């Protein structure tokens, strides 16, 4: 009985965190081999162009890039399946973009923990 209660609470918390995180998501891009797919939202064109070039240069990159709304800012989060060097390139590229290129919002860059 106690185990099922704990399991139920854990599942509810997991679902709640999942829903809240999705609400914060501004856009999501999937990189797979030489393909670039926008899963949700409307990422800035400069970011899409950079990612297209990255997929063409690498040809075997897989992972996703998410733009999350956080305290009025948009923060990039790259999946860990993207090699560290390329994640750093993406974050650096994003950081160097003027705010007008980033859909007119004040935006920041966050590296994964």
TORMAR-921251 format. One line per 2 residues: number of its first residue (from 1); for each residue x, y, z of C-alpha. Coordinates in nm, 4 decimals. Example, Ala and Ser with C-alpha at 12.3 -4.5 7.8 and 13.67 -1.06 7.14 Angstrom:
BEGIN
1	1.2300:-0.4500:0.7800 | 1.3670:-0.1060:0.7140 .
This chain:
BEGIN
1	0.0000:0.0000:0.0000 | 0.2740:0.2455:0.0947 .
3	0.4809:0.1542:-0.2099 | 0.1891:0.2214:-0.4441 .
5	0.1284:0.5613:-0.2791 | 0.4925:0.6602:-0.3187 .
7	0.4921:0.5372:-0.6781 | 0.1744:0.7308:-0.7546 .
9	0.3167:1.0526:-0.6058 | 0.6419:1.0071:-0.7987 .
11	0.4533:0.9600:-1.1255 | 0.2380:1.2674:-1.0615 .
13	0.5459:1.4780:-0.9843 | 0.7228:1.3529:-1.2968 .
15	0.4194:1.4342:-1.5130 | 0.3859:1.7799:-1.3576 .
17	0.7536:1.8600:-1.4180 | 0.7229:1.7371:-1.7758 .
19	0.4198:1.9580:-1.8442 | 0.5775:2.2650:-1.6833 .
21	0.8986:2.2216:-1.8817 | 0.7050:2.1911:-2.2098 .
23	0.5224:2.5155:-2.1326 | 0.8590:2.6906:-2.0977 .
25	0.9824:2.5607:-2.4316 | 1.0007:2.8252:-2.7021 .
27	1.1347:2.5977:-2.9756 | 1.3012:2.2616:-3.0331 .
29	1.5315:2.1558:-3.3180 | 1.6422:1.7991:-3.3944 .
31	1.9743:1.7337:-3.5672 | 2.0166:1.3908:-3.7218 .
33	2.2938:1.3143:-3.9684 | 2.2498:1.5795:-4.2401 .
35	1.8859:1.6478:-4.1512 | 1.7593:1.9402:-3.9480 .
37	1.3980:1.9259:-3.8267 | 1.2048:2.1882:-3.6321 .
39	1.0021:1.9872:-3.3801 | 0.8161:2.2773:-3.2228 .
41	0.8054:2.6556:-3.2160 | 0.9822:2.8962:-3.4479 .
43	1.3573:2.9117:-3.3885 | 1.5441:3.2187:-3.5129 .
45	1.6533:3.1920:-3.8763 | 2.0191:3.2608:-3.7927 .
47	2.0241:2.9650:-3.5530 | 1.8628:2.7375:-3.8114 .
49	2.1175:2.8446:-4.0721 | 2.4062:2.7787:-3.8324 .
51	2.2662:2.4340:-3.7437 | 2.2166:2.3441:-4.1114 .
53	2.5800:2.4291:-4.1787 | 2.6851:2.2264:-3.8745 .
55	2.4947:1.9191:-3.9949 | 2.6450:1.9520:-4.3428 .
57	2.9964:1.9841:-4.2004 | 2.9597:1.6971:-3.9528 .
59	2.7292:1.4605:-4.1461 | 2.6912:1.2337:-3.8425 .
61	2.5661:1.4617:-3.5667 | 2.2616:1.3598:-3.3633 .
63	2.0821:1.5463:-3.0873 | 1.8447:1.8287:-3.0107 .
65	1.8581:2.1972:-2.9246 | 1.5847:2.3525:-2.7151 .
67	1.5121:2.7164:-2.6479 | 1.3553:2.7558:-2.3038 .
69	1.1878:3.0676:-2.1671 | 1.3514:3.1491:-1.8364 .
71	1.2977:3.4747:-1.6426 | 1.2056:3.6620:-1.9604 .
73	1.5083:3.5222:-2.1417 | 1.5461:3.2401:-2.3893 .
75	1.8127:2.9906:-2.2887 | 1.9610:2.7304:-2.5232 .
77	1.9926:2.3744:-2.4001 | 2.1742:2.1191:-2.6185 .
79	2.1353:1.7470:-2.5637 | 2.4376:1.5576:-2.4365 .
81	2.4419:1.3440:-2.7514 | 2.5885:1.6444:-2.9369 .
83	2.9670:1.6359:-2.8872 | 3.0978:1.8892:-2.6334 .
85	3.3020:2.0856:-2.8888 | 2.9942:2.1378:-3.1063 .
87	2.7757:2.2298:-2.8098 | 3.0313:2.4965:-2.7205 .
89	3.0279:2.6231:-3.0807 | 2.6477:2.6474:-3.0717 .
91	2.6473:2.8329:-2.7378 | 2.9213:3.0691:-2.8544 .
93	2.7389:3.1387:-3.1809 | 2.4150:3.2088:-2.9937 .
95	2.5895:3.4354:-2.7443 | 2.7431:3.6468:-3.0224 .
97	2.4106:3.7121:-3.1975 | 2.2501:4.0558:-3.1549 .
99	1.9102:4.0574:-2.9840 | 1.7397:4.1503:-3.3117 .
101	1.8618:3.8252:-3.4664 | 1.7110:3.6361:-3.1741 .
103	1.3483:3.7267:-3.2463 | 1.3710:4.0622:-3.0702 .
105	1.3709:3.9137:-2.7198 | 1.6442:3.9520:-2.4619 .
107	1.8100:3.6133:-2.4647 | 2.0923:3.4366:-2.2847 .
109	2.2962:3.1222:-2.3149 | 2.3199:2.8480:-2.0566 .
111	2.5537:2.5544:-2.0705 | 2.4286:2.2165:-1.9512 .
113	2.5198:2.1060:-1.6048 .
